[in-house]
Amino acid sequence: KNQFSTNDLLDDLHPDWELDCQKNYIFYKVEDPSKRIRGLWFHDDNERQRLEGIIEKTLKEIRASPAEPQTEPQPAPQQPPQQQQQQ
């Protein structure tokens, strides 16, 4: 969360990500080589270590599973209105 702006950085995890973790920092290279390396700063290094573990575990799972095509979620089908029973 960017505390100085309303523009938050959002990146989807990708199997081609490369991580470089150092005290208080996580640097990562996204799959698009034309994009810059990104960096996250953590005031508390324990929080950095916790998030590093989560990212590493998720990347391992992504890399181990076969690639699935990404599709937009489809809206739920509408059901016809129920008819009221007359007595």
Backbone as a ProteinNet text record, in pm:
[ID]
protein_1_A
[PRIMARY]
KNQFSTNDLLDDLHPDWELDCQKNYIFYKVEDPSKRIRGLWFHDDNERQRLEGIIEKTLKEIRASPAEPQTEPQPAPQQPPQQQQQQ
[TERTIARY]
85.2	0	88.5	66.2	143.9	82.1	151.3	94.2	104.8	181	197.7	121.6	48.6	-21.7	-138.8	-231.3	-343.4	-311.2	-194.8	-153.4	-73.7	-139.5	-71.9	-15.8	100	161.6	100.4	45.6	-13	52.4	115.8	176.6	122.6	89	47.1	170.8	171.6	284	292.7	413.3	438.4	555.9	553.2	662.9	801.2	808.7	938.1	995.8	925.5	978.3	1111.5	1201.7	1328.7	1331.8	1359.1	1364	1506.7	1531.3	1656.8	1616.8	1635.5	1591.8	1712.1	1705.6	1810.3	1743.4	1821.1	1763.4	1676.2	1549.6	1448.4	1401	1450.2	1411.6	1379.8	1282.3	1257.6	1261.8	1354.3	1360.9	1311	1237.3	1190.9	1188.9	1221.6	1224.1	1102.5	1014.5	892.6	923.5	823	844.6	870.6	825.9	844.4	980.3	1076	1211.3	1217.2	1112.5	1113.3	1076.3	1028.6	990.8	1107.6	1108.8	1216.3	1203.1	1314.7	1314.7	1240	1159.2	1078.9	1138.2	1114	1164.5	1060.5	1056.4	967.7	1053.8	1025.9	1098.6	1009.8	1068.5	996.7	1064.7	986.4	1041.1	1088.4	1008.3	1038.4	1088.3	1211.7	1268.1	1198.3	1138.6	1062.1	943	880.2	768.2	818.7	936.9	996.6	1022.3	1074.7	1102.6	973.7	869	739.8	684.3	685.4	633.5	722.9	851.8	944	908.9	882.3	845.1	716.1	618	489.9	509.9	587.1	610.7	686.3	792	871.5	785.4	700.6	613.8	515.2	455.9	359.3	426.4	544.4	616.8	650.1	688.7	720	596.3	480.5	355.9	318.8	334.8	303.2	394.2	521.4	617.8	595.5	541.7	520.1	392.4	298.3	171.1	176.8	106.5	104.6	33.2	77.3	17.9	-125.5	-212.1	-351.6	-381.4	-461.3	-494	-575.1	-540.7	-610.6	-731.2	-845.5	-966.4	-1034.3	-1112.5	-1189.3	-1301.1	-1331.8	-1443.2	-1574	-1657.2	-1785.2	-1892.9	-1992.3	-2099.4	-2181.7	-2234.8	-2317.8	-2445.3	-2491.6	-2614.2	-2732.7	-2822.2	-2939.9	-3044.1	-3107.9	-3212.2	-3347.4	-3441.3	-3572.8	-3640.9	-3723.7	-3791.6	-3887.4	-3895.4	-3982.5	-4126.9	-4215.8	-4356.3	-4416.4	-4502.8	-4567	-4679	-4690.2	-4796	-4925	-5033.1	-5161.9	-5239.1	-5312.7	-5388.9	-5535.4
-118	0	122.6	210	332.1	436.9	474.5	568	713.1	741.2	878.1	909.1	813.6	832.3	735.8	765.3	673.2	571.4	580.9	487.1	373.3	261.7	144.9	60.2	0	-89.6	-228.1	-280.8	-414.6	-498.6	-607.9	-701.7	-840.4	-914.6	-1053.2	-1141.5	-1236.2	-1329.6	-1409.1	-1436.1	-1507.7	-1602	-1720.4	-1816.6	-1764.4	-1664.5	-1612.4	-1504.3	-1473.7	-1372.9	-1418.6	-1322.6	-1346.3	-1257.7	-1317.3	-1242.2	-1221.7	-1106.3	-1077.8	-1012.3	-1083.1	-1033.4	-997.4	-878.4	-828.8	-768.8	-736.2	-679	-558.9	-565.8	-462.8	-443	-522.7	-504.2	-636.9	-632.2	-739.3	-673.9	-719.2	-673.8	-787.4	-754.7	-859.9	-810.6	-904.1	-878.4	-948.4	-872.1	-928.8	-998	-1069.6	-1149.3	-1064.9	-940.1	-852.9	-784.9	-821.6	-764.9	-614.5	-558.4	-414.4	-333.9	-402.3	-332.5	-330.4	-229.3	-212.2	-310.7	-334.4	-415	-334.9	-403.9	-338.4	-367.3	-278.3	-297.3	-261.7	-340	-314.6	-292.7	-185.9	-156.9	-188.4	-249.4	-285.1	-219.3	-149.2	-88.7	-198.3	-303.6	-415.3	-533.4	-574.3	-683.3	-816.2	-832.5	-954.9	-964.6	-853.1	-850.1	-883	-831.6	-863.9	-1013.7	-1073.8	-1217	-1298.5	-1254.8	-1324.2	-1319.1	-1200	-1186.4	-1258.7	-1256.5	-1329.2	-1478	-1534.7	-1675.5	-1704.9	-1615.7	-1633.3	-1627.7	-1529.6	-1515.5	-1636.3	-1678.5	-1793.8	-1919.2	-1942.4	-2060.1	-2054.6	-1938.3	-1923.4	-1941.5	-1884.9	-1902.5	-2049.3	-2119.9	-2262.3	-2339.3	-2307.7	-2373.2	-2341.5	-2216.1	-2175.5	-2247.6	-2255.3	-2319.4	-2469.5	-2530.8	-2675.4	-2716.2	-2624.1	-2659.1	-2625.9	-2705.2	-2675.6	-2543.4	-2475.4	-2345.9	-2364.6	-2282.6	-2284.5	-2153.2	-2158.3	-2032.8	-1942.2	-1815	-1718.7	-1665.1	-1668.2	-1615	-1521.6	-1431.7	-1341	-1418.8	-1387.5	-1456.3	-1425.1	-1525.4	-1508.9	-1481.1	-1396.6	-1370.5	-1496.8	-1507.1	-1622.4	-1619.4	-1735.7	-1736.9	-1693.7	-1618	-1572	-1681.3	-1697.9	-1798.7	-1731.4	-1801.8	-1741.4	-1718.1	-1612.4	-1587.3	-1700.1	-1730.8	-1838.6	-1791	-1876.9	-1843.6	-1866.2	-1774.5	-1787.2	-1891.3	-1969.6	-2070.1	-2005.7	-2035.6	-1982.6	-2088.2	-2046.3	-2141.3	-2130.1
0	0	0	-96.3	-106.1	-14.8	91.6	187.2	142.5	36.9	-8.7	-137.1	-188.6	-314.4	-322	-411.4	-432.3	-540.2	-601.1	-706	-643.4	-617.5	-561.9	-675	-652	-748.7	-732.7	-841.2	-839.2	-947.1	-907.1	-1000.8	-971.4	-1076	-1059.4	-1053.3	-959.8	-952.7	-1081.8	-1125.4	-1250.4	-1228	-1289.4	-1266.4	-1306.2	-1391.8	-1436.5	-1345.3	-1237.3	-1145.3	-1087.9	-1069.7	-1001.7	-878	-761.7	-636	-588.9	-528.6	-459.5	-328.4	-218.3	-88.7	-3.1	53.3	141.4	264.3	365.3	487.2	452	494	475.8	331	236.5	95.9	26.8	-60.9	-157.7	-294.8	-377.1	-516.1	-603.9	-706.5	-796.9	-939.7	-1027.6	-1171.1	-1229.9	-1294.5	-1351.3	-1483.6	-1535.6	-1656.8	-1781	-1783.8	-1900	-1890.2	-1977.7	-1966.7	-1993.4	-2053.4	-2080	-1955.4	-1850.7	-1727.6	-1630	-1546.8	-1450.1	-1333.7	-1268.8	-1146.9	-1040.4	-965.1	-862.7	-724.8	-632.2	-497.2	-393.2	-287.9	-175.1	-51.5	22.3	144.8	263.3	365.2	486.8	606.1	686.1	807.8	902.5	912.4	1002.4	919.1	938.4	858.3	884.1	1002.1	1027.7	933.2	905.9	810.6	669.7	635.4	504.5	493.6	597	594.9	583.2	652	645.2	503	442.4	306.5	205.6	225.9	138.1	136.4	253.5	261.1	186.6	200.2	130.8	-20.2	-66.7	-210.7	-264.1	-194.1	-238.3	-247.2	-145.4	-144	-260.9	-282.4	-391.5	-526.8	-545.8	-672.6	-695.7	-590.7	-603.2	-648.4	-589.2	-628.6	-773	-812.4	-949.9	-1048.9	-1016.2	-1106.4	-1116.5	-1010.4	-1009.7	-1081.5	-1094.1	-1158.1	-1306.5	-1388.8	-1531.9	-1557.4	-1659.9	-1694.3	-1741.3	-1686.8	-1727.3	-1797.8	-1902.3	-1969.6	-1876.9	-1876.7	-1793.2	-1868.8	-1805.4	-1866.8	-1768.3	-1822.5	-1739.3	-1671.2	-1547.5	-1482.4	-1554	-1567.7	-1634.6	-1530.5	-1566.9	-1470.6	-1446.1	-1326.8	-1292.3	-1376	-1423.3	-1503.5	-1418.1	-1480.4	-1408.3	-1407.9	-1294.4	-1282.6	-1302.3	-1364.2	-1384.7	-1250.6	-1241	-1114.4	-1079.4	-951.6	-908.3	-909.1	-952.8	-955.9	-817.1	-779.7	-649.8	-658.1	-556	-552.2	-502.8	-572.5	-533.1	-455.6	-355	-275.2	-304.3
[MASK]
+++++++++++++++++++++++++++++++++++++++++++++++++++++++++++++++++++++++++++++++++++++++

